[in-house]
Amino acid sequence: MQAQSMPTLDPNEAYAAEKIDLNGEYRVLVDPRVLRECHRKMPIGQSRTSWVNQLLQDAIAQKPEALARD
């Protein structure tokens, strides 16, 4: 049995129709090398979930907004 390939979408349209439940629970796949670094740098007393959420929030806050394209 062969795995189905994921459809290729324009990044701007990939999630346009997706409804996001802000209170929902989401699971993502993380590269093992990234996960090792997350664990290595995780502060004592902080859960993995809160640490990953903090890293994502920091990354989003530091990333500049995309320029409008014609």
C-alpha positions in Angstrom: 0.0 0.0 0.0 1.4 3.3 -1.0 1.0 6.6 1.0 -1.1 9.3 -0.7 0.9 12.3 -1.7 0.0 15.7 -0.2 -1.5 18.2 -2.6 0.7 21.1 -3.6 -0.9 24.4 -2.7 0.2 28.0 -3.0 1.5 28.9 0.5 -0.9 31.9 0.5 -3.9 29.6 -0.1 -2.8 26.6 1.8 -4.8 27.4 5.0 -7.2 30.0 3.6 -10.2 27.8 3.9 -9.2 26.0 7.1 -11.2 26.8 10.1 -8.9 27.1 13.2 -10.3 26.2 16.6 -8.2 28.4 18.9 -9.2 26.3 21.8 -8.5 23.0 20.0 -5.7 20.6 20.6 -3.1 20.3 17.8 -0.3 17.9 17.3 2.6 18.4 14.9 5.6 16.5 13.8 8.9 17.9 14.9 12.3 17.0 13.4 14.2 14.9 16.0 17.2 17.2 15.8 15.0 20.2 16.6 13.3 18.3 19.4 16.7 17.4 21.0 17.7 21.1 21.0 14.4 22.0 22.5 14.9 19.5 25.3 18.5 20.6 25.8 17.6 24.3 26.2 14.3 23.8 28.0 14.3 25.7 31.3 14.0 23.7 34.5 10.4 23.5 35.7 8.8 24.4 32.4 6.7 21.8 30.5 7.6 20.8 27.0 4.3 22.2 25.7 4.8 25.6 27.4 8.4 25.8 26.2 7.5 25.0 22.5 4.6 27.5 22.7 7.0 30.1 24.0 9.5 29.4 21.3 6.8 29.7 18.6 5.5 33.0 20.1 9.0 34.4 20.2 9.7 33.3 16.6 6.4 34.8 15.3 7.0 38.1 17.1 10.5 38.4 15.6 9.5 37.5 12.1 8.8 40.6 9.9 5.4 40.8 8.2 5.4 39.7 4.6 5.4 42.4 2.0 2.2 42.8 -0.1 2.7 41.3 -3.6 1.1 42.4 -6.8 
